[in-house]
Amino acid sequence: MPESFFILSKDYLELASDEIIALSKMYDRFSKVKIISNLVIIQSKTSWNKIAKRASFVKVSGQILRKMSGLFLNEDNLEVLKNAKTFVCRIINLSSKQFNIPELESSMGDMISKFSHAKVELEDPDITIYLIFTDNENFFGFSKRIKEKTRPKKIKKYPHELDWKLTRVIINLIGLKEGETVCDPFCGTGTTLLEAESMGIHAIGLDFDEKMYEISKENLKVNGYKSKVFKSDFQELSKLSGKFDGIVTDLPYGRASKASEKPEEILKKFFSIMPRRKRMAIMYKKELDRNLKLNGLKKYEIYRHKSLTRTILIK
Ligand SMILES: C[S@@+](CC[C@H](N)C(=O)[O-])C[C@H]1O[C@@H](n2cnc3c(N)ncnc32)[C@H](O)[C@@H]1O
């Protein structure tokens, strides 16, 4: 079974590794996962770039060719360079040892050049060969050049809007597949709708504020996206439940955006009407759930500044 590696940014490490796990299990429920600090190794029939394309916090990813005990390479390992014209070697040191990385990368490049017709090219090579050091094992892997993900355009912004990476990560955490539908009942500027549609997920948005409803529509239109937006209260959600597979939303905080009533009351009402069987990823200001019983649900806390820590709740 092929193995892939993902080096994650350390910004939100728990979210980032849970995202990779959720994506790999979504595509292949028999995937096996191993986590070594910010390195995630996945054994799965899904290719690394299918997972990497959707993930929010992956810095580098590729396929593992083999585990190595030393720094030993032979011709069999270099099959991947067969049709490549150019390559580069990259060392990723996650171990506690110190290496002279530029020197090692350059001597590895020289060594590989002897077995292969491909030439070293530092910028935009066909293949990148990776050597990843950890304290217990080393991995030898590669990635091919992949087209940069095109980001959806956002022509209208608003201070309360959510950062696209956090939005994307929570969509992925509930394992929504391409072709499924997400609903954001507090859609604001449409961040969830844009991220979802850019990953091939259909989306429905609700916002009670005329201005937000118009902004969302314009942001979708400029991308040629087809998600639906309704100017309505979030409670309309109960009438739509046959039309979506999961809910992803960021509830009002009581600052910057209009709210129909106190954010704490909105959160309480939201829990009372949310469809029980749907997957759900919601975000809200941490202290708003103090009177709610939320046993057994996965929670993350994201510190923003001294008066705002967000809770992400996954069901
Ligand atoms: C925190 S903002 C959402 C921001 C959004 N995630 C984005 O990236 O733009 C909360 C949104 O909830 C909307 N809202 C407040 N009360 C509502 C209600 N009762 N029904 C529907 N939307 C409501 C506000 O207009 C605001 O756009």
The ligand as an SDF file (V2000), in Angstrom:
LIG
                    3D

 27 29  0  0  0  0  0  0  0  0999 V2000
  -19.2700   35.9550   12.4810 C   0  0  0  0  0  0  0  0  0  0  0  0
  -20.2340   36.4170   11.1370 S   0  0  0  0  0  0  0  0  0  0  0  0
  -19.9260   35.1640    9.9430 C   0  0  0  0  0  0  0  0  0  0  0  0
  -18.7480   35.4930    9.1290 C   0  0  0  0  0  0  0  0  0  0  0  0
  -18.5300   34.5640    7.9780 C   0  0  0  0  0  0  0  0  0  0  0  0
  -18.0190   33.2830    8.3870 N   0  0  0  0  0  0  0  0  0  0  0  0
  -17.5450   35.1900    6.9730 C   0  0  0  0  0  0  0  0  0  0  0  0
  -16.4410   34.6680    6.7590 O   0  0  0  0  0  0  0  0  0  0  0  0
  -17.8700   36.2500    6.4260 O   0  0  0  0  0  0  0  0  0  0  0  0
  -21.8650   36.0340   11.6560 C   0  0  0  0  0  0  0  0  0  0  0  0
  -22.9410   36.3350   10.6440 C   0  0  0  0  0  0  0  0  0  0  0  0
  -24.2010   35.9290   11.2130 O   0  0  0  0  0  0  0  0  0  0  0  0
  -25.2050   36.7820   10.6950 C   0  0  0  0  0  0  0  0  0  0  0  0
  -26.3840   36.6620   11.5850 N   0  0  0  0  0  0  0  0  0  0  0  0
  -26.5880   37.1830   12.8140 C   0  0  0  0  0  0  0  0  0  0  0  0
  -27.7810   36.8050   13.3110 N   0  0  0  0  0  0  0  0  0  0  0  0
  -28.3420   35.9910   12.3780 C   0  0  0  0  0  0  0  0  0  0  0  0
  -29.5470   35.2570   12.2950 C   0  0  0  0  0  0  0  0  0  0  0  0
  -30.4410   35.2950   13.2790 N   0  0  0  0  0  0  0  0  0  0  0  0
  -29.7900   34.4960   11.2070 N   0  0  0  0  0  0  0  0  0  0  0  0
  -28.8810   34.4600   10.1720 C   0  0  0  0  0  0  0  0  0  0  0  0
  -27.7410   35.1550   10.1800 N   0  0  0  0  0  0  0  0  0  0  0  0
  -27.4550   35.8990   11.2560 C   0  0  0  0  0  0  0  0  0  0  0  0
  -24.5400   38.1550   10.6720 C   0  0  0  0  0  0  0  0  0  0  0  0
  -25.1880   39.0130    9.7400 O   0  0  0  0  0  0  0  0  0  0  0  0
  -23.1040   37.8130   10.2730 C   0  0  0  0  0  0  0  0  0  0  0  0
  -22.9420   37.9480    8.8860 O   0  0  0  0  0  0  0  0  0  0  0  0
  1  2  1  0
  2  3  1  0
  2 10  1  0
  3  4  1  0
  4  5  1  0
  5  6  1  0
  5  7  1  0
  7  8  2  0
  7  9  1  0
 10 11  1  0
 11 12  1  0
 11 26  1  0
 12 13  1  0
 13 14  1  0
 13 24  1  0
 14 15  1  0
 14 23  1  0
 15 16  2  0
 16 17  1  0
 17 18  1  0
 17 23  2  0
 18 19  1  0
 18 20  2  0
 20 21  1  0
 21 22  2  0
 22 23  1  0
 24 25  1  0
 24 26  1  0
 26 27  1  0
M  CHG  2   2   1   9  -1
M  END
$$$$
